[in-house]
Amino acid sequence: LLSDCISSNNIDGFTFIYDHIHDIISRKEVTTLIFDNRNDNFYNGKTEIIYHVVNNYLNYVDKSSRLLSICIRSDIEENTMIQLVDNGFCFNDEDMKVVLEHRHFKLLEKMCRVKNRNIL
């Protein structure tokens, strides 16, 4: 049902359902329900609900999730994405390429610092 709420951009439904199940569902299960097995097109036009998840449920999302990648491809505000990098959310080289294409230079600089720190 959470996925259905995302696909229909139904913030109220998402909040209602999540608030009733958050005590019985793990972070990994939340991440799987929201982000796994979805192609990038699933999130097109869903910026409102993506912001809702970032602003209200970030502590319930696994840092290894595709959240940052989805934000990058959904044109979420750069400072919000920098916050996700600062909080340890994962990204890959393809994400960095898209960030460069979108000319989010502050975000790219932050990602490069994190990437270099992880290499050393």
All heavy atoms as an XYZ file, in Angstrom:
998
protein
N       0.808     -1.211      0.000
C       0.000      0.000      0.000
C       0.851      1.276      0.000
O       0.456      2.276     -0.583
C      -0.933      0.011      1.210
C      -2.085     -0.995      1.189
C      -2.865     -0.948      2.488
C      -2.985     -0.774      0.013
N       2.006      1.205      0.683
C       2.879      2.380      0.672
C       3.321      2.718     -0.747
O       3.348      3.882     -1.133
C       4.108      2.157      1.563
C       3.872      2.176      3.068
C       5.162      1.859      3.803
C       3.318      3.506      3.525
N       3.653      1.697     -1.516
C       4.054      1.918     -2.911
C       2.913      2.522     -3.720
O       3.139      3.387     -4.569
C       4.500      0.608     -3.551
O       5.684      0.155     -2.952
N       1.695      2.054     -3.461
C       0.538      2.620     -4.154
C       0.374      4.095     -3.822
O       0.025      4.899     -4.687
C      -0.736      1.860     -3.791
C      -0.761      0.446     -4.358
O      -0.038      0.180     -5.335
O      -1.499     -0.386     -3.801
N       0.615      4.448     -2.572
C       0.518      5.853     -2.163
C       1.574      6.696     -2.878
O       1.299      7.823     -3.285
C       0.664      5.983     -0.657
S      -0.735      5.313      0.263
N       2.779      6.133     -3.034
C       3.823      6.863     -3.753
C       3.441      7.006     -5.220
O       3.541      8.085     -5.793
C       5.187      6.162     -3.603
C       5.672      6.296     -2.166
C       6.211      6.750     -4.574
C       6.906      5.501     -1.846
N       2.971      5.912     -5.824
C       2.653      5.970     -7.259
C       1.530      6.953     -7.555
O       1.479      7.532     -8.625
C       2.316      4.584     -7.805
O       1.099      4.120     -7.286
N       0.641      7.170     -6.577
C      -0.440      8.126     -6.781
C      -0.147      9.477     -6.127
O      -1.001     10.358     -6.092
C      -1.755      7.560     -6.245
O      -1.669      7.328     -4.852
N       1.075      9.629     -5.583
C       1.492     10.877     -4.935
C       0.550     11.251     -3.789
O       0.257     12.420     -3.561
C       1.592     12.005     -5.959
C       2.780     12.900     -5.709
O       3.665     12.598     -4.924
N       2.808     14.028     -6.393
N       0.101     10.237     -3.055
C      -0.876     10.407     -1.982
C      -0.162     10.526     -0.640
O       0.071      9.535      0.052
C      -1.851      9.227     -1.987
C      -2.964      9.386     -0.981
O      -2.892     10.194     -0.066
N      -3.999      8.592     -1.160
N       0.177     11.743     -0.264
C       0.917     11.989      0.978
C       0.080     11.623      2.196
O       0.581     10.995      3.135
C       1.392     13.454      1.036
C       2.429     13.690     -0.048
C       1.942     13.799      2.411
C       2.837     15.131     -0.235
N      -1.184     11.992      2.214
C      -2.032     11.684      3.368
C      -2.170     10.182      3.573
O      -2.098      9.696      4.707
C      -3.417     12.324      3.204
C      -3.360     13.839      3.272
O      -2.427     14.382      3.908
O      -4.247     14.483      2.690
N      -2.360      9.456      2.497
C      -2.472      8.000      2.597
C      -1.177      7.383      3.074
O      -1.177      6.487      3.931
N      -0.056      7.844      2.539
C       1.251      7.348      2.956
C       1.440      7.566      4.449
O       1.823      6.655      5.181
C       2.358      8.049      2.173
C       3.745      7.576      2.529
C       4.328      6.564      1.797
C       4.443      8.136      3.589
C       5.606      6.107      2.117
C       5.709      7.690      3.924
C       6.292      6.679      3.186
N       1.154      8.780      4.910
C       1.324      9.114      6.329
C       0.430      8.254      7.202
O       0.877      7.708      8.217
C       1.020     10.613      6.557
O       1.915     11.384      5.735
C       1.192     10.996      8.005
N      -0.822      8.123      6.827
C      -1.772      7.328      7.606
C      -1.300      5.882      7.730
O      -1.253      5.326      8.833
C      -3.167      7.373      6.969
C      -4.181      6.550      7.685
C      -4.808      7.039      8.820
C      -4.501      5.273      7.229
C      -5.747      6.264      9.492
C      -5.434      4.496      7.896
C      -6.059      4.993      9.040
N      -0.941      5.285      6.609
C      -0.524      3.879      6.617
C       0.781      3.719      7.392
O       0.898      2.840      8.263
C      -0.377      3.334      5.183
C      -1.758      3.257      4.526
C       0.308      1.971      5.176
C      -1.716      3.034      3.033
N       1.742      4.568      7.104
C       3.035      4.422      7.765
C       2.922      4.610      9.273
O       3.532      3.869     10.046
C       4.084      5.375      7.186
C       5.441      5.018      7.729
C       6.165      3.982      7.156
C       5.958      5.646      8.853
C       7.377      3.586      7.676
C       7.169      5.259      9.381
C       7.869      4.237      8.793
O       9.061      3.842      9.337
N       2.150      5.594      9.702
C       1.999      5.843     11.138
C       1.375      4.654     11.867
O       1.609      4.464     13.059
C       1.169      7.107     11.382
C       1.942      8.380     11.049
O       3.177      8.299     10.825
O       1.305      9.449     10.985
N       0.624      3.835     11.149
C       0.004      2.666     11.772
C       0.879      1.416     11.728
O       0.618      0.462     12.466
C      -1.355      2.380     11.129
C      -2.416      3.315     11.614
N      -2.574      4.578     11.086
C      -3.326      3.193     12.597
C      -3.554      5.182     11.712
N      -4.031      4.369     12.644
N       1.904      1.403     10.897
C       2.728      0.198     10.794
C       4.180      0.400     11.224
O       4.927     -0.567     11.326
C       2.707     -0.389      9.358
C       3.361      0.570      8.364
C       1.312     -0.785      8.946
C       3.600     -0.017      6.991
N       4.591      1.631     11.510
C       6.016      1.880     11.746
C       6.574      1.127     12.952
O       7.766      0.857     13.008
C       6.322      3.378     11.828
C       5.961      4.021     13.119
N       4.693      4.449     13.402
C       6.715      4.300     14.206
C       4.666      4.975     14.600
N       5.881      4.890     15.114
N       5.749      0.767     13.928
C       6.235      0.025     15.089
C       6.461     -1.450     14.801
O       7.149     -2.124     15.560
C       5.255      0.155     16.261
C       5.266      1.550     16.868
O       6.310      2.239     16.764
O       4.248      1.950     17.447
N       5.884     -1.943     13.707
C       5.988     -3.376     13.425
C       6.785     -3.676     12.157
O       6.867     -4.825     11.741
C       4.593     -4.030     13.326
C       3.759     -3.349     12.246
C       3.892     -4.002     14.662
C       2.429     -4.022     11.957
N       7.390     -2.662     11.582
C       8.127     -2.843     10.337
C       9.550     -2.323     10.515
O       9.771     -1.295     11.152
C       7.398     -2.137      9.170
C       7.986     -2.531      7.832
C       7.361     -0.654      9.356
C       7.136     -2.092      6.649
N      10.513     -3.059      9.994
C      11.922     -2.681     10.152
C      12.330     -1.644      9.107
O      11.644     -1.437      8.106
C      12.813     -3.916     10.002
O      12.839     -4.349      8.657
N      13.470     -1.027      9.361
C      14.023     -0.044      8.424
C      14.251     -0.689      7.057
O      13.970     -0.098      6.029
C      15.331      0.502      8.977
C      16.002      1.501      8.064
C      17.265      2.013      8.660
N      16.903      2.752      9.859
C      17.694      3.593     10.476
N      18.894      3.802     10.039
N      17.297      4.237     11.546
N      14.759     -1.916      7.058
C      15.010     -2.621      5.804
C      13.706     -2.881      5.054
O      13.640     -2.736      3.837
C      15.745     -3.940      6.080
C      16.156     -4.674      4.839
C      17.176     -3.878      4.055
C      17.657     -4.662      2.858
N      18.426     -3.837      1.944
N      12.654     -3.237      5.769
C      11.358     -3.480      5.126
C      10.781     -2.196      4.544
O      10.206     -2.205      3.457
C      10.383     -4.109      6.123
C      10.739     -5.536      6.491
C       9.921     -6.064      7.647
O       9.728     -5.327      8.644
O       9.477     -7.224      7.567
N      10.923     -1.091      5.264
C      10.456      0.202      4.754
C      11.198      0.530      3.460
O      10.590      0.906      2.449
C      10.677      1.328      5.789
C      10.436      2.696      5.165
C       9.791      1.126      6.994
N      12.510      0.362      3.492
C      13.334      0.651      2.323
C      12.922     -0.220      1.145
O      12.779      0.265      0.022
C      14.820      0.433      2.670
O      15.154      1.308      3.753
C      15.715      0.730      1.491
N      12.703     -1.491      1.408
C      12.288     -2.419      0.346
C      10.942     -2.010     -0.229
O      10.767     -1.966     -1.446
C      12.229     -3.866      0.885
O      13.533     -4.231      1.341
C      11.776     -4.826     -0.185
N       9.989     -1.688      0.627
C       8.653     -1.311      0.166
C       8.657     -0.045     -0.682
O       7.927      0.060     -1.664
C       7.716     -1.093      1.361
C       7.207     -2.333      2.069
C       6.501     -1.942      3.364
C       6.271     -3.119      1.178
N       9.475      0.901     -0.298
C       9.444      2.196     -0.968
C      10.378      2.269     -2.175
O      10.021      2.859     -3.192
C       9.793      3.328      0.022
C       8.766      3.375      1.144
C       9.858      4.671     -0.677
C       9.104      4.362      2.247
N      11.560      1.671     -2.086
C      12.586      1.930     -3.088
C      13.016      0.741     -3.936
O      13.491      0.934     -5.040
C      13.835      2.516     -2.423
C      13.556      3.792     -1.698
C      13.624      3.846     -0.326
C      13.196      4.936     -2.381
C      13.358      5.022      0.351
C      12.922      6.112     -1.719
C      13.006      6.155     -0.342
N      12.915     -0.460     -3.423
C      13.427     -1.604     -4.176
C      12.449     -2.047     -5.254
O      11.244     -1.841     -5.147
C      13.734     -2.774     -3.243
C      14.952     -2.518     -2.366
O      15.604     -1.477     -2.552
O      15.247     -3.354     -1.498
N      12.988     -2.658     -6.276
C      12.200     -3.215     -7.378
C      11.347     -2.176     -8.098
O      10.256     -2.477     -8.570
C      11.317     -4.367     -6.886
C      12.127     -5.459     -6.225
O      13.188     -5.823     -6.718
N      11.647     -5.951     -5.113
N      11.830     -0.954     -8.146
C      11.144      0.123     -8.862
C      12.113      0.718     -9.872
O      13.252      1.002     -9.535
C      10.709      1.237     -7.920
C       9.895      0.782     -6.753
C       8.431      0.790     -7.114
N       7.649      0.405     -5.970
C       6.994     -0.738     -5.883
N       6.997     -1.585     -6.871
N       6.300     -1.037     -4.811
N      11.643      0.934    -11.088
C      12.524      1.615    -12.031
C      12.442      3.118    -11.772
O      11.551      3.596    -11.077
C      12.189      1.240    -13.486
C      10.824      1.718    -13.920
O      10.383      2.803    -13.540
N      10.148      0.931    -14.727
N      13.392      3.832    -12.324
C      13.474      5.275    -12.062
C      12.228      6.026    -12.519
O      11.867      7.041    -11.937
C      14.720      5.866    -12.710
C      16.000      5.394    -12.028
O      15.923      5.000    -10.858
O      17.055      5.426    -12.679
N      11.554      5.549    -13.546
C      10.349      6.215    -14.038
C       9.206      6.184    -13.033
O       8.313      7.022    -13.079
C       9.880      5.578    -15.354
C      10.860      5.848    -16.477
O      11.558      6.851    -16.475
N      10.916      4.941    -17.431
N       9.231      5.225    -12.114
C       8.191      5.117    -11.086
C       8.081      6.413    -10.285
O       7.000      6.792     -9.845
C       8.503      3.938    -10.159
C       7.517      3.750     -9.045
C       6.305      3.126     -9.276
C       7.809      4.185     -7.764
C       5.388      2.945     -8.249
C       6.902      4.007     -6.725
C       5.691      3.382     -6.970
N       9.205      7.107    -10.098
C       9.242      8.298     -9.245
C       9.059      9.606    -10.010
O       9.034     10.667     -9.395
C      10.561      8.323     -8.463
C      10.728      7.090     -7.620
C      11.463      6.009     -8.076
C      10.106      6.987     -6.387
C      11.596      4.861     -7.318
C      10.228      5.845     -5.620
C      10.974      4.793     -6.096
O      11.091      3.649     -5.333
N       8.918      9.547    -11.329
C       8.694     10.766    -12.114
C       7.425     11.473    -11.646
O       6.375     10.857    -11.513
C       8.587     10.444    -13.605
C       9.924     10.120    -14.225
O      10.964     10.339    -13.616
N       9.898      9.577    -15.424
N       7.544     12.767    -11.417
C       6.393     13.554    -10.989
C       5.997     13.339     -9.542
O       4.917     13.739     -9.126
N       6.861     12.724     -8.762
C       6.536     12.411     -7.366
C       7.361     13.242     -6.381
O       7.623     12.822     -5.272
C       6.779     10.923     -7.087
C       6.173      9.938     -8.054
C       4.675      9.941     -8.018
C       4.018      8.835     -8.796
N       4.333      8.684    -10.187
N       7.761     14.445     -6.790
C       8.646     15.231     -5.931
C       8.011     15.549     -4.577
O       8.713     15.555     -3.575
C       9.078     16.544     -6.617
O       7.922     17.267     -7.018
C       9.960     16.279     -7.816
N       6.718     15.781     -4.538
C       6.072     16.106     -3.262
C       6.219     14.975     -2.261
O       6.565     15.207     -1.098
C       4.589     16.423     -3.475
C       4.335     17.744     -4.147
C       2.849     17.982     -4.344
O       2.063     17.638     -3.443
O       2.484     18.507     -5.399
N       5.968     13.757     -2.691
C       6.047     12.636     -1.751
C       7.489     12.288     -1.432
O       7.803     11.866     -0.321
C       5.233     11.407     -2.222
C       4.959     10.492     -1.027
C       5.904     10.678     -3.348
C       3.654      9.779     -1.068
N       8.406     12.519     -2.375
C       9.825     12.307     -2.078
C      10.272     13.286     -0.996
O      10.932     12.891     -0.025
C      10.684     12.444     -3.351
C      10.365     11.288     -4.318
C      12.173     12.440     -3.001
C      10.944     11.467     -5.701
N       9.900     14.549     -1.130
C      10.212     15.529     -0.080
C       9.572     15.117      1.248
O      10.175     15.276      2.313
C       9.730     16.934     -0.462
C      10.690     17.720     -1.297
C      10.360     18.115     -2.589
C      11.931     18.100     -0.810
C      11.235     18.851     -3.367
C      12.817     18.845     -1.572
C      12.458     19.214     -2.853
O      13.339     19.942     -3.612
N       8.359     14.609      1.195
C       7.663     14.175      2.413
C       8.457     13.068      3.113
O       8.624     13.116      4.339
C       6.252     13.705      2.057
C       5.420     13.327      3.228
N       4.995     14.232      4.170
C       4.950     12.113      3.630
C       4.288     13.612      5.091
N       4.250     12.324      4.789
N       8.927     12.104      2.355
C       9.727     11.021      2.939
C      11.020     11.592      3.522
O      11.391     11.273      4.662
C      10.019      9.922      1.894
C      11.057      8.938      2.404
C       8.738      9.180      1.508
N      11.709     12.447      2.764
C      12.975     13.022      3.230
C      12.755     13.855      4.492
O      13.519     13.756      5.454
C      13.636     13.864      2.118
C      14.791     14.695      2.661
C      14.110     12.967      0.982
N      11.716     14.655      4.518
C      11.496     15.571      5.641
C      10.914     14.904      6.880
O      11.097     15.411      7.988
C      10.588     16.719      5.208
C      11.263     17.640      4.229
O      12.468     17.806      4.236
N      10.474     18.225      3.350
N      10.213     13.774      6.705
C       9.504     13.196      7.842
C       9.891     11.765      8.202
O       9.616     11.337      9.321
C       7.995     13.231      7.562
C       7.493     14.639      7.391
O       7.470     15.414      8.326
N       7.126     14.990      6.172
N      10.491     11.037      7.288
C      10.738      9.617      7.522
C      12.173      9.202      7.250
O      12.471      8.011      7.131
C       9.782      8.769      6.663
C       8.341      9.043      6.995
C       7.582      9.902      6.213
C       7.750      8.474      8.113
C       6.263     10.172      6.531
C       6.436      8.739      8.440
C       5.697      9.590      7.645
O       4.395      9.859      7.970
N      13.074     10.151      7.182
C      14.459      9.857      6.833
C      15.088      8.852      7.801
O      15.866      7.991      7.387
C      15.276     11.148      6.807
C      16.574     11.121      6.040
C      16.365     10.682      4.600
C      17.239     12.479      6.082
N      14.746      8.929      9.071
C      15.311      8.015     10.065
C      14.853      6.578      9.863
O      15.430      5.663     10.452
C      14.952      8.466     11.475
C      15.634      9.761     11.848
O      16.700     10.084     11.332
N      15.023     10.513     12.732
N      13.825      6.371      9.062
C      13.291      5.036      8.834
C      13.760      4.438      7.505
O      13.334      3.351      7.137
C      11.760      5.072      8.852
C      11.214      5.563     10.164
C      10.743      6.868     10.292
C      11.185      4.747     11.281
C      10.251      7.336     11.499
C      10.703      5.208     12.497
C      10.231      6.497     12.598
O       9.760      6.961     13.785
N      14.621      5.168      6.791
C      15.099      4.719      5.487
C      16.552      4.278      5.619
O      17.375      4.998      6.188
C      14.971      5.845      4.428
C      15.543      5.402      3.100
C      13.527      6.281      4.295
N      16.843      3.104      5.101
C      18.191      2.558      5.131
C      19.126      3.427      4.284
O      18.774      3.815      3.168
C      18.136      1.128      4.581
C      19.313      0.291      4.984
O      19.950      0.602      6.010
O      19.594     -0.697      4.277
N      20.298      3.735      4.806
C      21.243      4.601      4.097
C      21.762      3.964      2.808
O      22.249      4.661      1.923
C      22.395      4.983      5.014
C      21.921      5.879      6.159
C      23.071      6.421      6.951
C      22.665      7.144      8.196
N      21.743      8.206      8.099
N      21.639      2.661      2.678
C      22.067      1.985      1.451
C      20.967      1.965      0.392
O      21.145      1.413     -0.685
C      22.510      0.555      1.762
O      21.411     -0.202      2.238
N      19.850      2.614      0.683
C      18.729      2.652     -0.260
C      19.072      3.499     -1.480
O      20.097      4.171     -1.522
C      17.484      3.238      0.413
O      17.644      4.633      0.608
N      18.175      3.509     -2.430
C      18.332      4.314     -3.645
C      17.778      5.732     -3.467
O      17.601      6.455     -4.443
C      17.611      3.621     -4.799
C      18.230      2.298     -5.186
C      17.491      1.584     -6.316
N      17.049      2.476     -7.356
C      15.786      2.568     -7.781
N      14.840      1.834     -7.267
N      15.464      3.402     -8.748
N      17.513      6.148     -2.256
C      16.881      7.451     -2.018
C      17.652      8.590     -2.683
O      17.058      9.415     -3.387
C      16.724      7.721     -0.522
C      16.156      9.091     -0.150
C      14.769      9.288     -0.755
C      16.122      9.279      1.347
N      18.953      8.660     -2.488
C      19.728      9.761     -3.076
C      19.689      9.698     -4.602
O      19.501     10.720     -5.263
C      21.168      9.746     -2.560
C      22.066     10.881     -3.044
C      21.453     12.252     -2.764
C      23.437     10.775     -2.400
N      19.811      8.516     -5.164
C      19.728      8.363     -6.626
C      18.381      8.836     -7.146
O      18.302      9.511     -8.177
C      19.931      6.895     -7.022
O      21.218      6.467     -6.702
N      17.330      8.501     -6.440
C      15.983      8.913     -6.839
C      15.859     10.432     -6.751
O      15.298     11.071     -7.644
C      14.934      8.198     -5.970
C      14.924      6.704     -6.317
C      13.555      8.824     -6.130
C      14.251      5.835     -5.293
N      16.402     11.024     -5.702
C      16.365     12.484     -5.560
C      17.110     13.160     -6.701
O      16.643     14.164     -7.248
C      16.960     12.895     -4.220
S      15.922     12.487     -2.800
N      18.263     12.605     -7.063
C      19.060     13.179     -8.148
C      18.271     13.165     -9.446
O      18.230     14.144    -10.179
C      20.391     12.413     -8.292
C      21.291     12.699     -7.091
C      21.090     12.756     -9.607
C      22.486     11.767     -6.951
N      17.613     12.076     -9.727
C      16.874     11.930    -10.981
C      15.513     12.628    -10.949
O      14.907     12.849    -11.984
C      16.722     10.456    -11.326
C      18.025      9.881    -11.876
C      18.155      8.393    -11.726
N      19.434      7.917    -12.229
C      20.589      8.043    -11.583
N      20.633      8.651    -10.422
N      21.714      7.581    -12.094
N      15.069     12.990     -9.762
C      13.770     13.661     -9.626
C      13.918     15.167     -9.467
O      12.954     15.859     -9.169
C      13.015     13.090     -8.420
O      12.776     11.719     -8.597
N      15.138     15.665     -9.619
C      15.415     17.095     -9.550
C      15.000     17.703     -8.205
O      14.426     18.781     -8.143
C      14.754     17.827    -10.716
C      15.481     19.117    -11.057
O      16.690     19.207    -10.788
O      14.827     20.044    -11.580
N      15.312     16.980     -7.147
C      15.106     17.496     -5.797
C      16.138     18.598     -5.555
O      17.241     18.578     -6.109
C      15.237     16.341     -4.760
C      14.158     15.280     -5.001
C      15.207     16.857     -3.335
C      12.733     15.756     -4.853
N      15.819     19.556     -4.725
C      16.658     20.720     -4.459
C      18.059     20.293     -4.006
O      18.223     19.348     -3.235
C      15.958     21.569     -3.383
C      16.388     22.992     -3.332
C      17.591     23.195     -2.433
O      17.743     22.492     -1.428
O      18.395     24.083     -2.757
N      19.059     20.974     -4.501
C      20.459     20.596     -4.276
C      20.824     20.519     -2.796
O      21.505     19.575     -2.368
C      21.388     21.580     -4.998
C      22.842     21.185     -4.932
C      23.749     22.080     -5.760
O      23.327     23.194     -6.146
O      24.880     21.660     -6.015
N      20.415     21.476     -1.984
C      20.769     21.449     -0.563
C      20.164     20.248      0.157
O      20.761     19.721      1.096
C      20.366     22.749      0.125
C      21.286     23.892     -0.257
O      22.471     23.691     -0.523
N      20.744     25.096     -0.314
N      19.002     19.809     -0.281
C      18.390     18.606      0.295
C      19.247     17.393     -0.018
O      19.485     16.537      0.848
C      16.959     18.417     -0.258
O      16.171     19.550      0.105
C      16.321     17.153      0.286
N      19.747     17.314     -1.241
C      20.597     16.186     -1.626
C      21.942     16.239     -0.906
O      22.483     15.193     -0.517
C      20.763     16.147     -3.140
C      19.455     15.840     -3.856
S      19.619     15.619     -5.633
C      19.909     17.294     -6.187
N      22.476     17.425     -0.692
C      23.717     17.566      0.080
C      23.501     17.034      1.490
O      24.351     16.339      2.048
C      24.202     19.028      0.078
C      24.718     19.410     -1.309
C      25.279     19.256      1.141
C      25.029     20.886     -1.486
N      22.358     17.324      2.064
C      22.015     16.816      3.390
C      22.028     15.285      3.399
O      22.529     14.667      4.346
C      20.641     17.335      3.815
C      20.125     16.749      5.110
C      18.658     17.061      5.344
O      18.002     17.728      4.562
N      18.124     16.539      6.433
N      21.509     14.675      2.344
C      21.503     13.210      2.274
C      22.928     12.658      2.193
O      23.246     11.660      2.850
C      20.674     12.740      1.077
C      19.174     13.018      1.162
C      18.488     12.624     -0.141
C      18.554     12.310      2.352
N      23.787     13.309      1.418
C      25.195     12.886      1.348
C      25.838     13.034      2.723
O      26.527     12.123      3.199
C      25.964     13.696      0.274
C      27.463     13.402      0.349
C      25.430     13.387     -1.116
N      25.599     14.166      3.390
C      26.145     14.394      4.731
C      25.662     13.339      5.722
O      26.388     12.982      6.652
C      25.760     15.783      5.250
C      26.545     16.904      4.592
O      27.627     16.628      4.019
O      26.072     18.058      4.643
N      24.447     12.848      5.519
C      23.879     11.834      6.412
C      24.304     10.414      6.047
O      23.864      9.459      6.684
C      22.355     11.930      6.436
C      21.868     13.116      7.237
O      22.487     13.505      8.214
N      20.769     13.705      6.819
N      25.136     10.279      5.019
C      25.695      8.974      4.693
C      24.908      8.135      3.713
O      25.152      6.927      3.587
N      23.967      8.743      2.985
C      23.225      7.978      1.991
C      24.131      7.657      0.807
O      24.971      8.466      0.411
C      21.964      8.730      1.553
C      20.853      8.579      2.548
C      20.779      9.393      3.661
C      19.893      7.586      2.391
C      19.773      9.235      4.600
C      18.886      7.422      3.316
C      18.825      8.243      4.432
N      23.959      6.473      0.266
C      24.842      5.942     -0.776
C      24.566      6.555     -2.140
O      23.435      6.933     -2.441
C      24.670      4.427     -0.875
S      25.227      3.586      0.605
N      25.631      6.614     -2.925
C      25.541      7.049     -4.317
C      26.616      6.311     -5.096
O      27.525      5.712     -4.529
C      25.701      8.567     -4.442
C      26.996      9.096     -3.898
C      28.120      9.193     -4.709
C      27.106      9.488     -2.571
C      29.314      9.680     -4.211
C      28.292      9.974     -2.067
C      29.403     10.073     -2.888
N      26.511      6.370     -6.420
C      27.488      5.691     -7.269
C      28.010      6.657     -8.333
O      27.608      7.826     -8.378
C      26.886      4.419     -7.884
C      25.639      4.702     -8.700
O      25.550      5.717     -9.399
N      24.665      3.818     -8.618
N      28.891      6.146     -9.177
C      29.497      6.989    -10.213
C      28.460      7.526    -11.198
O      28.562      8.666    -11.657
C      30.575      6.210    -10.978
C      31.783      5.893    -10.112
O      31.937      6.509     -9.035
O      32.576      5.025    -10.514
N      27.461      6.731    -11.518
C      26.406      7.182    -12.432
C      25.633      8.354    -11.822
O      25.282      9.318    -12.523
C      25.458      6.030    -12.772
C      24.363      6.388    -13.741
C      24.861      6.801    -15.123
O      25.946      6.362    -15.548
O      24.148      7.587    -15.788
N      25.378      8.290    -10.514
C      24.722      9.411     -9.832
C      25.559     10.677     -9.967
O      25.032     11.761    -10.236
C      24.513      9.098     -8.349
C      23.541      7.970     -8.097
O      22.628      7.771     -8.912
O      23.714      7.280     -7.064
N      26.857     10.537     -9.806
C      27.748     11.693     -9.917
C      27.723     12.271    -11.325
O      27.736     13.493    -11.498
C      29.172     11.299     -9.507
C      29.268     10.923     -8.040
S      30.893     10.300     -7.571
C      31.797     11.847     -7.469
N      27.629     11.405    -12.309
C      27.554     11.863    -13.702
C      26.274     12.675    -13.930
O      26.301     13.746    -14.544
C      27.590     10.655    -14.635
C      27.486     10.995    -16.094
C      27.489      9.742    -16.948
C      27.186     10.091    -18.391
N      27.017      8.907    -19.223
N      25.151     12.186    -13.399
C      23.876     12.895    -13.553
C      23.932     14.237    -12.825
O      23.440     15.252    -13.332
C      22.694     12.030    -13.061
C      21.393     12.816    -13.065
C      22.568     10.763    -13.907
N      24.537     14.263    -11.650
C      24.690     15.513    -10.893
C      25.481     16.529    -11.712
O      25.114     17.703    -11.785
C      25.363     15.239     -9.528
C      25.811     16.536     -8.869
C      24.408     14.483     -8.613
N      26.554     16.081    -12.352
C      27.342     16.974    -13.207
C      26.505     17.475    -14.382
O      26.518     18.676    -14.690
C      28.590     16.249    -13.719
C      29.472     17.032    -14.689
C      29.996     18.311    -14.039
C      30.618     16.150    -15.182
N      25.753     16.581    -15.015
C      24.897     16.973    -16.137
C      23.862     18.012    -15.721
O      23.509     18.898    -16.493
C      24.209     15.749    -16.727
C      25.152     14.825    -17.475
C      24.530     13.484    -17.820
O      23.367     13.214    -17.430
O      25.225     12.676    -18.467
N      23.383     17.911    -14.486
C      22.395     18.868    -13.968
C      23.052     20.131    -13.395
O      22.350     21.018    -12.918
C      21.521     18.219    -12.899
C      20.570     17.208    -13.433
N      19.864     16.363    -12.628
C      20.207     16.895    -14.696
C      19.103     15.575    -13.361
N      19.302     15.885    -14.618
N      24.374     20.151    -13.437
C      25.160     21.296    -13.014
C      24.980     21.633    -11.526
O      24.975     22.800    -11.126
C      24.877     22.512    -13.897
C      25.126     22.221    -15.384
C      24.849     23.386    -16.289
N      25.642     24.557    -16.014
C      26.904     24.752    -16.426
N      27.512     23.833    -17.121
N      27.530     25.875    -16.138
N      24.855     20.597    -10.702
C      24.785     20.766     -9.249
C      26.206     20.639     -8.697
O      26.584     19.625     -8.121
C      23.865     19.718     -8.617
C      22.434     19.859     -8.972
N      21.706     21.000     -8.703
C      21.573     19.003     -9.570
C      20.468     20.833     -9.121
N      20.364     19.630     -9.660
N      26.975     21.704     -8.880
C      28.403     21.649     -8.595
C      28.713     21.516     -7.108
O      29.670     20.837     -6.734
C      29.114     22.861     -9.196
C      28.982     22.919    -10.697
C      28.451     24.049    -11.312
C      29.363     21.856    -11.487
C      28.328     24.108    -12.688
C      29.245     21.904    -12.873
C      28.719     23.034    -13.469
N      27.934     22.154     -6.245
C      28.171     22.021     -4.804
C      27.933     20.578     -4.357
O      28.703     20.042     -3.558
C      27.268     22.982     -4.018
C      27.681     24.412     -4.134
C      26.803     25.438     -3.423
C      25.728     24.940     -2.528
N      24.883     26.000     -1.965
N      26.892     19.971     -4.882
C      26.607     18.575     -4.552
C      27.714     17.674     -5.080
O      28.185     16.775     -4.374
C      25.251     18.156     -5.132
C      24.874     16.687     -4.985
C      24.834     16.263     -3.525
C      23.525     16.431     -5.658
N      28.144     17.903     -6.303
C      29.208     17.088     -6.893
C      30.489     17.216     -6.077
O      31.184     16.222     -5.834
C      29.448     17.488     -8.346
C      30.485     16.654     -9.088
C      30.070     15.182     -9.143
C      30.680     17.205    -10.491
N      30.810     18.431     -5.646
C      32.003     18.629     -4.828
C      31.904     17.811     -3.534
O      32.862     17.136     -3.141
C      32.176     20.115     -4.496
C      33.364     20.408     -3.620
C      33.474     21.878     -3.244
O      32.542     22.657     -3.527
O      34.511     22.237     -2.666
N      30.748     17.834     -2.903
C      30.533     17.065     -1.676
C      30.677     15.570     -1.947
O      31.313     14.833     -1.181
C      29.148     17.378     -1.114
C      28.753     16.587      0.110
C      29.548     16.931      1.321
C      29.088     18.220      1.924
N      29.711     18.511      3.219
N      30.114     15.112     -3.052
C      30.195     13.691     -3.403
C      31.645     13.283     -3.666
O      32.070     12.197     -3.254
C      29.315     13.399     -4.622
C      27.833     13.587     -4.345
S      26.839     13.563     -5.844
C      26.355     11.836     -5.871
N      32.405     14.141     -4.335
C      33.822     13.850     -4.603
C      34.604     13.740     -3.301
O      35.454     12.844     -3.156
C      34.434     14.927     -5.494
S      33.865     14.874     -7.205
N      34.345     14.617     -2.366
C      35.026     14.548     -1.074
C      34.721     13.231     -0.364
O      35.610     12.596      0.195
C      34.625     15.721     -0.195
C      35.247     17.010     -0.598
C      34.954     18.095      0.404
N      35.386     19.379     -0.109
C      34.827     20.518      0.180
N      33.779     20.550      0.992
N      35.284     21.636     -0.320
N      33.454     12.847     -0.366
C      33.064     11.588      0.279
C      33.709     10.404     -0.428
O      34.249      9.496      0.207
C      31.525     11.438      0.312
C      31.102     10.041      0.714
C      30.912     12.472      1.255
N      33.678     10.422     -1.735
C      34.251      9.327     -2.549
C      35.758      9.225     -2.281
O      36.264      8.126     -2.085
C      33.975      9.596     -4.021
C      34.307      8.469     -4.913
C      33.052      7.730     -5.210
C      33.289      6.790     -6.377
N      32.283      5.765     -6.413
N      36.453     10.360     -2.276
C      37.903     10.346     -2.014
C      38.205      9.871     -0.602
O      39.182      9.136     -0.390
C      38.506     11.738     -2.227
C      38.635     12.077     -3.688
O      38.696     11.196     -4.546
N      38.638     13.360     -3.995
N      37.408     10.258      0.363
C      37.590      9.834      1.744
C      37.419      8.318      1.869
O      38.133      7.665      2.608
C      36.619     10.581      2.645
C      36.854     10.360      4.117
C      35.992     11.248      5.009
N      34.613     11.289      4.570
C      33.895     12.406      4.431
N      34.428     13.565      4.676
N      32.640     12.359      4.042
N      36.474      7.765      1.106
C      36.216      6.327      1.154
C      37.283      5.523      0.441
O      37.486      4.345      0.735
C      34.833      6.001      0.577
C      33.718      6.501      1.467
O      33.903      6.707      2.660
N      32.556      6.695      0.897
N      37.967      6.145     -0.517
C      39.028      5.451     -1.253
C      40.296      5.370     -0.408
O      40.994      4.372     -0.419
C      39.315      6.159     -2.608
C      38.111      5.979     -3.539
C      40.576      5.628     -3.254
C      38.203      6.776     -4.825
N      40.580      6.439      0.321
C      41.818      6.499      1.123
C      41.752      5.662      2.333
O      41.217      4.929      2.826
C      42.108      7.948      1.539
C      42.290      8.908      0.373
C      42.480     10.319      0.917
C      43.485      8.526     -0.473
